């Protein structure tokens, strides 16, 4: 049986949060199987918290040089992945993406010829980069009875679409404009990773885990065949509720008593979204504090491995303040550690600020 704390330490180790890694940005992205990236900044914060020598330009250069792309993948959400993982993962996700896109809008979208829809959308995106709004409006000239946003969503499911720079670059802004992944990366999106290989990669980054966890993370169903094929090479545990947990034979399981460093995590970080039962990283009480109707997770701080509060940066020109709000009283030594880590992060987030301050609001 693995306790909640043991699962926490295993997750931190596999997510490179128990100690920072020497991996480069691209290798870390591949180990983590990408990072959710609806907004441009979160992947930079996430990698800064995981890598020893990370500089924001490392990731910006990877995106600018087409070594990494922003594309809808797991759960039909935008992820930042390496070019290799784009080609490996996108074929596996297509059926799920189509099901969600066409299911969300129903008729009359369901009556549209998908082959014609894909060809029209691909042709428009090949001719010039387009936003989803513009793409939907142009598609609607041919299918006027369909909602433009539904047409754009359907094309995104049928055609691998990447958001091109400057979207996603550090310190830059730009509308999300899209091109077909094949033309942007110069390769095919067919073939790809096998379901069995994806199970192994998931466990390496998020295990030990249940089949339900795998489904929650990916948005995909029908994992039984892939898991059964792997079982001879897996070890199993039980959690405190008696659920079976699958794991790789060499998956790291640090001592549950090991201390964990303070870490600052961005919105939508991998550790919050990749398990059905999230108590290994955040208690149900604290999850209720941060859950919102629109599903947006705020920036959160880990203290002793678990979510202990939220954080934000206030720009008060020419100064910048990083404010930490703890959910409950934090011992002075840990508060000091959090303040020191916050000061290092603020140097990255506000390098040009005339003054940088940390405000630690201890819970009560």
Number of C-alpha atoms within 10 A of each C-alpha: 14 18 14 17 18 19 22 25 28 25 27 25 21 21 22 20 26 23 17 18 18 14 16 16 25 19 12 21 20 19 17 19 24 24 23 25 22 18 13 19 18 20 27 27 20 20 26 21 22 25 19 14 14 20 15 19 15 15 23 23 14 17 25 17 12 16 17 26 30 30 25 26 26 24 19 19 15 20 23 27 28 24 21 16 18 27 22 19 22 25 17 21 19 20 14 18 25 19 12 17 23 20 14 14 17 12 12 13 20 15 10 14 9 15 9 10 20 16 13 16 22 19 12 16 20 16 9 10 18 20 16 20 16 15 23 23 18 19 23 18 11 11 17 11 11 21 17 21 18 22 27 24 22 27 26 26 25 21 21 22 24 27 24 25 21 18 21 28 21 17 12 12 12 12 13 18 21 25 23 22 24 17 13 17 20 10 12 12 18 13 12 16 15 13 17 16 11 18 20 19 17 23 20 21 23 27 27 27 25 22 18 15 21 22 18 18 18 22 17 18 12 10 15 10 10 16 17 12 11 17 13 8 11 18 15 15 15 16 17 10 10 10 12 16 19 21 24 20 10 9 18 16 18 16 11 16 9 13 12 19 19 25 25 25 28 22 20 22 20 21 19 21 17 21 23 16 17 17 19 22 23 19 15 11 9 15 16 10 12 15 12 11 5 6 9 11 17 18 20 25 23 20 21 17 23 22 24 23 24 21 21 14 17 12 13 12 10 10 14 22 21 21 18 26 17 21 16 12 12 19 9 10 9 14 19 13 15 22 20 14 17 24 17 10 18 19 14 14 18 17 12 12 17 11 14 18 17 18 14 18 17 16 13 8
